[in-house]
């Protein structure tokens, strides 16, 4: 075989071929391996040079555009699909830099990515790219915190990164929901600053927060940090100052219940009820909390009164129905339930009803039949679910209503989905006394009336 020149062979070689050769040669040649390591270290462990190539790739990605206009009004915007795709690769390479000890370069990449994205109009990120953006900046935040926590990073660089995040606290990325800058700032501060600095930061975040959910989050973090520092009195002072927030009050209530301090628990519930009423908010959470206290104390009369109130407020509840049934004597139960249902505006949905579920549980066929024949529950879905629980003496009327509804449904609807729905209802008819005869007669009507609908005929072929 004629020996080829190195130049010709190199023109055929892939990057993988060259990496394999260099790796194998470095293993067998110690001097070459050391020279190669020194050469690569000069490139990738250099704080500036290590980040320069990756930042350049990010900036190139942000130059990519896509047209969202039409032939008459062309309109170019940032191609976020391209940005997310390339930035993911860049962050992966930046993670490798961190793993070999170049935390500074990895940190610079993260900061530059946040800067580039925050300077763009994020209103043009479409729904398909939103998931990619959320995932991208979650990874960016994690890498940023990991870089700051690296012991090789100077304190000056850590302080500068924290200061950068402070400036970006209410940036566009935060506004659009892609980056929780407040939480990222807290995490970055936690790995780079003293506990006292973190407390000052949390105080600032609490005072600047616009939403109650953010205030609750930062207050909980402050309480946890104070408790970790052993400052229990200071933590309790914070709790007391923020008991006007329902979530903080509920946190304190849970701890109080665990200690079985029921007197304080009642006080917390009373305060919660008062605040809810003053703000025009629902009181049900606090009523349920009061019920839990009385349940733990074994106070059955109060459990009964509260379960009754909650059942009415909830527009019916199977869970509360079961609890009430345990609290009321069997002798009084029937009259109690009838009175309760008469005072309750019962919830029902397209295919289910709490009131119907109660009648099934009570084995009250007559009330269930009356309910199904009423306007609110007179639907195919309700009949499919509940008609088999009606006593046989009502089967004729139930089947008559089924036939009327199915004939009307077939007259108003066409298509495979609707034909399958009719077949399902006819299968439900089979579970009722004389249902098989009624279903076969109805199928005969459909075959005569809709014989030119082959898919319909196929669905009802079993009848």
C-alpha atoms as one frame of an Amber mdcrd trajectory, in Angstrom:
protein
   0.000   0.000   0.000   1.317   3.386  -0.944   2.067   5.464   2.123  -0.069
   8.614   2.280   1.311  11.962   3.380   0.419  13.341   6.831  -1.273  16.306
   5.174  -3.608  14.031   3.204  -4.427  11.913   6.243  -5.126  14.933   8.402
  -7.625  16.156   5.825  -9.621  12.966   6.484  -9.219  12.861  10.263 -12.070
  13.889  12.560 -11.742  15.825  15.795 -12.444  12.582  17.628  -9.540  10.872
  15.846  -7.134  13.603  16.912  -8.387  13.632  20.524  -7.948   9.866  20.746
  -4.371  10.055  19.389  -3.383  12.945  21.664  -4.824  11.199  24.722  -3.080
   7.902  24.002   0.227   9.618  23.162   0.085  11.712  26.350  -0.363   8.538
  28.412   2.712   6.908  26.943   4.868  10.036  26.775   5.109  11.750  30.172
   6.970  14.810  28.899   4.444  15.354  26.114   1.567  14.950  28.605   3.039
  17.582  30.936   3.591  20.022  28.056   0.047  19.470  26.821  -1.385  20.022
  30.332   0.613  23.257  30.709  -0.553  24.450  27.296  -4.226  23.746  27.989
  -4.012  25.186  31.509  -2.682  28.459  30.074  -5.849  28.635  27.951  -8.603
  27.316  30.179  -7.398  28.208  33.668  -6.740  31.793  32.676  -9.638  33.787
  34.114 -10.017  36.082  31.110  -9.060  33.756  28.276 -11.139  30.899  29.701
 -14.324  32.940  29.572 -13.608  34.907  26.386 -14.430  32.160  23.882 -17.622
  31.111  25.682 -18.859  34.687  26.042 -18.170  35.213  22.345 -20.379  32.226
  21.528 -23.156  33.678  23.707 -22.951  37.055  22.013 -23.060  35.405  18.581
 -26.160  33.451  19.601 -27.934  36.665  20.616 -27.258  38.047  17.146 -29.480
  35.357  15.597 -32.886  36.668  14.541 -36.135  35.251  13.234 -38.880  36.979
  11.272 -42.319  37.145  12.896 -43.888  39.444  10.318 -45.235  38.793   6.843
 -44.165  39.618   3.306 -45.572  43.139   3.620 -44.421  43.879   7.170 -41.213
  41.916   7.882 -40.210  42.106  11.525 -37.038  40.519  12.921 -36.705  39.591
  16.612 -34.194  37.574  18.611 -34.314  33.879  17.763 -34.866  32.552  21.298
 -34.806  28.960  20.135 -31.238  29.490  18.863 -30.282  31.434  22.010 -31.532
  28.705  24.354 -29.916  25.939  22.328 -26.449  27.533  22.108 -26.537  28.946
  25.645 -27.205  25.434  26.996 -23.981  24.219  25.325 -22.088  27.239  26.641
 -23.257  26.640  30.206 -22.212  22.984  29.907 -18.711  24.075  28.872 -18.674
  26.704  31.638 -19.558  23.966  34.129 -16.487  22.043  32.899 -14.336  25.139
  33.528 -15.656  25.242  37.100 -14.878  21.549  37.560 -11.219  22.076  36.609
 -10.934  25.056  38.952 -11.715  28.133  36.839 -14.654  29.430  38.875 -13.982
  33.005  37.762 -14.540  32.175  34.083 -17.709  30.209  34.840 -19.034  33.127
  36.892 -18.278  35.616  34.106 -20.234  33.472  31.631 -23.286  33.401  33.895
 -23.222  37.138  34.489 -22.827  37.872  30.782 -25.757  35.597  29.909 -27.996
  37.463  32.363 -26.831  40.818  30.972 -27.455  39.817  27.356 -30.925  38.422
  28.017 -31.958  41.350  30.186 -31.127  43.788  27.384 -33.528  42.029  24.995
 -37.270  42.487  24.518 -38.546  39.387  26.283 -42.132  39.985  25.144 -41.272
  38.155  21.922 -40.398  34.873  23.633 -43.151  32.585  22.343 -44.861  29.821
  24.302 -42.715  27.118  22.676 -39.529  28.771  23.990 -40.737  29.643  27.500
 -39.918  26.181  28.874 -36.420  26.442  27.392 -35.932  29.886  28.963 -37.020
  28.677  32.401 -34.712  25.663  32.199 -31.808  27.753  30.880 -31.901  30.332
  33.660 -32.427  27.717  36.340 -29.138  26.125  35.190 -27.525  29.565  34.931
 -28.518  30.372  38.527 -27.258  27.034  39.831 -23.911  27.465  38.057 -23.579
  31.046  39.320 -24.114  29.969  42.945 -21.753  26.998  42.572 -19.106  29.321
  41.130 -19.457  31.821  43.968 -19.207  29.030  46.558 -15.870  27.864  45.089
 -13.024  28.453  47.550 -10.661  29.456  44.716 -12.775  32.520  43.870 -11.587
  35.730  45.503 -13.820  37.521  48.003 -13.691  40.589  45.771 -15.196  38.612
  42.878 -17.858  37.158  45.168 -18.787  40.647  46.410 -18.956  41.958  42.852
 -21.265  39.113  41.812 -23.591  39.797  44.764 -23.586  43.519  43.915 -24.481
  42.656  40.299 -27.443  40.585  41.464 -28.612  43.427  43.720 -28.761  45.711
  40.669 -30.729  43.066  38.753 -33.231  42.483  41.561 -36.188  43.816  39.552
 -34.829  43.208  36.070 -36.846  42.148  33.031 -35.915  38.485  33.513 -37.503
  38.662  36.973 -40.498  40.593  35.672 -41.199  37.933  33.020 -40.754  35.096
  35.516 -37.660  33.486  33.984 -35.250  34.191  36.864 -36.071  34.570  40.555
 -33.394  37.175  41.192 -34.394  37.643  44.833 -33.908  33.967  45.621 -30.725
  33.851  43.540 -29.346  36.854  45.442 -30.163  35.168  48.751 -28.447  31.936
  47.683 -25.385  33.801  46.391 -25.168  35.815  49.622 -25.576  32.665  51.727
 -22.450  31.051  50.221 -20.307  34.184  50.164 -21.281  36.423  53.075 -21.709
  36.244  56.834 -25.025  35.365  58.486 -25.341  39.012  59.565 -25.014  40.114
  55.926 -27.702  37.639  54.903 -30.032  39.023  57.595 -29.504  42.554  56.279
 -30.166  41.335  52.768 -33.408  39.617  53.832 -34.555  42.798  55.584 -33.993
  44.674  52.337 -35.808  42.056  50.274 -38.765  42.096  52.672 -39.075  45.889
  52.541 -38.809  45.965  48.738 -41.100  43.000  47.997 -44.259  43.907  46.073
 -46.159  40.630  46.499 -47.316  38.970  49.698 -45.965  35.615  48.511 -42.455
  37.124  48.260 -42.719  38.722  51.718 -43.780  35.353  53.184 -40.867  33.602
  51.468 -38.253  36.052  52.799 -39.779  36.178  56.302 -39.660  32.369  56.503
 -36.015  32.443  55.404 -35.191  35.072  58.048 -36.910  33.045  60.793 -35.059
  29.876  59.739 -31.700  31.691  59.704 -32.250  33.250  63.134 -33.177  29.846
  64.563 -30.067  28.313  62.954 -27.984  31.050  64.599 -29.526  30.150  67.953
 -31.361  33.500  68.206 -34.725  32.048  69.246 -36.054  35.235  70.882 -35.253
  37.294  67.791 -36.908  34.649  65.591 -40.040  34.776  67.765 -40.068  38.583
  67.514 -40.066  38.300  63.719 -42.943  35.816  63.860 -44.937  38.163  66.093
 -44.328  41.105  63.748 -45.626  39.187  60.731 -48.607  37.328  62.173 -50.810
  39.559  60.008 -49.685  37.376  57.110 -51.972  34.281  57.024 -49.174  31.915
  55.958 -46.879  33.007  58.808 -49.788  32.703  61.258 -50.530  29.185  59.961
 -46.845  28.220  60.327 -46.969  29.326  63.962 -50.285  27.522  64.472 -48.790
  24.220  63.254 -45.873  24.544  65.687 -48.269  25.458  68.504 -50.470  22.421
  67.810 -47.419  20.157  67.834 -46.697  21.483  71.344 -50.380  20.912  72.315
 -50.629  24.534  73.432 -54.332  24.751  72.621 -54.905  28.069  74.396 -52.406
  29.809  72.136 -53.744  27.885  69.136 -57.269  29.241  69.751 -55.819  32.741
  70.027 -54.036  32.366  66.673 -57.221  31.069  65.006 -59.290  33.896  66.504
 -56.820  36.430  65.141 -56.828  34.732  61.747 -60.630  34.843  61.582 -60.645
  38.533  62.519 -58.074  39.448  59.843 -59.912  37.415  57.185 -63.235  39.116
  57.980 -61.638  42.581  57.972 -60.099  41.942  54.551 -63.219  40.272  53.160
 -61.364  36.985  52.653 -62.676  33.454  53.125 -62.752  32.265  56.736 -62.906
  28.557  55.863 -59.188  27.879  56.423 -59.464  29.207  59.970 -62.711  27.339
  60.635 -60.945  24.149  59.521 -58.032  25.012  61.820 -60.461  25.492  64.720
 -62.031  22.129  63.860 -58.610  20.480  64.033 -58.034  21.907  67.513 -61.398
  20.643  68.791 -60.719  17.258  67.149 -57.397  16.967  68.983 -59.119  17.947
  72.231 -61.972  15.467  71.658 -64.689  18.155  71.852 -67.466  16.447  69.849
 -70.202  19.113  70.181 -67.879  21.755  68.691 -66.706  19.308  66.018 -70.338
  18.760  65.030 -71.126  22.484  64.905 -68.022  23.311  62.842 -68.423  20.363
  60.450 -71.993  21.479  59.832 -70.929  25.071  59.108 -68.107  23.947  56.848
 -70.369  21.542  54.942 -72.727  24.417  54.141 -69.842  26.798  53.287 -68.210
  24.206  51.004 -71.528  23.600  49.182 -71.270  19.990  50.239 -68.321  17.716
  50.931 -68.141  13.922  51.083 -65.342  14.104  53.651 -67.437  16.295  55.952
 -70.506  14.133  55.306 -68.557  11.101  56.562 -67.381  12.989  59.661 -70.876
  14.234  60.428 -72.289  10.739  60.116 -69.852   9.578  62.789 -70.748  12.488
  65.097 -74.564  12.246  64.880 -76.435   9.357  66.497 -78.029   6.859  64.043
 -81.455   7.651  65.482 -81.146  11.367  64.641 -79.096  11.021  61.462 -81.849
  10.872  58.813 -83.612  14.014  60.038 -80.268  15.788  60.564 -79.125  14.996
  56.999 -82.417  16.115  55.434 -82.230  19.445  57.281 -78.555  19.877  56.374
 -79.140  19.272  52.646 -82.079  21.663  52.614 -79.795  24.436  53.940 -76.926
  23.687  51.552 -76.522  24.865  47.985 -75.062  21.606  46.769 -72.269  21.557
  44.187 -72.617  19.494  41.040 -70.395  19.164  38.014 -70.920  17.974  34.476
 -70.622  14.315  35.388 -70.813  14.087  39.178 -72.757  15.418  42.140 -71.988
  15.378  45.849 -75.705  15.222  46.630 -76.106  12.181  44.381 -73.033  10.562
  45.953 -74.619  11.056  49.385 -77.891   9.434  48.256 -75.906   6.491  46.849
 -74.035   6.165  50.140 -77.335   6.360  52.039 -78.937   3.843  49.670 -81.751
   6.378  49.218 -83.064   5.353  45.793 -86.151   7.578  45.854 -84.224  10.787
  46.513 -81.624   9.817  43.915 -84.365   9.189  41.343 -85.962  12.563  42.077
 -82.579  14.240  41.756 -81.856  12.655  38.345 -85.264  13.644  37.012 -84.712
  17.273  37.999 -83.323  19.835  35.547 -79.856  20.240  37.142 -78.952  16.556
  36.964 -80.859  15.550  33.833 -77.799  14.765  31.666 -76.363  11.682  29.997
 -73.269  11.790  32.218 -75.342  11.880  35.397 -77.566   9.037  34.165 -74.520
   6.946  33.182 -72.994   7.322  36.632 -76.005   7.112  38.929 -78.972   5.393
  37.217 -77.806   1.868  38.142 -78.226   2.850  41.818 -81.958   3.577  41.353
 -84.361   0.821  42.432 -85.975  -1.379  39.779 -89.402   0.185  40.289 -88.101
   3.347  38.616 -86.274   1.557  35.779 -89.026   2.157  33.191 -88.928   5.927
  33.723 -85.132   6.006  33.726 -84.963   4.064  30.448 -87.607   6.301  28.852
 -85.528   9.376  29.714 -82.377   7.673  28.437 -84.063   6.998  25.043 -85.318
  10.590  24.751 -81.885  12.044  25.575 -80.012   9.703  23.214 -82.367  10.351
  20.305 -81.927  14.088  20.840 -78.141  13.705  21.165 -77.926  11.687  17.912
 -80.038  14.271  16.061 -77.751  17.122  17.155 -74.310  15.504  16.846 -72.284
  13.721  14.162 -68.826  12.165  14.197 -66.915   9.229  15.668 -66.507  10.845
  19.098 -70.264  11.347  19.449 -71.130   7.874  18.180 -68.795   6.375  20.777
 -70.532   8.489  23.426 -73.929   7.088  22.394 -72.576   3.526  22.505 -71.210
   4.122  26.029 -74.604   5.382  27.238 -76.356   2.377  25.696 -73.930   0.090
  27.537 -74.955   1.881  30.754 -78.592   1.131  29.922 -77.789  -2.606  29.963
 -77.113  -2.387  33.720 -80.715  -1.349  34.418 -83.705  -3.717  34.644 -85.145
  -4.269  31.099 -82.265  -2.164  29.786 -81.159  -4.781  27.280 -84.567  -4.685
  25.536 -84.664  -0.879  25.556 -81.128  -0.643  24.153 -81.888  -3.097  21.330
 -85.076  -1.220  20.412 -83.170   2.063  20.413 -80.463   0.508  18.210 -83.203
  -0.519  15.741 -84.418   3.080  15.605 -80.877   4.335  14.983 -80.288   1.758
  12.196 -83.435   2.899  10.430 -82.870   6.618  10.912 -79.097   6.843  10.411
 -78.359   3.887   8.136 -76.134   6.119   5.949 -73.677   6.692   8.831 -71.438
   3.582   8.700 -69.254   4.585  11.668 -72.397   5.035  13.761 -73.698   1.637
  12.689 -70.368   0.054  13.601 -70.482   1.528  17.131 -73.950   0.114  17.876
 -73.457  -3.252  16.111 -73.384  -5.175  19.428 -76.957  -4.149  20.283
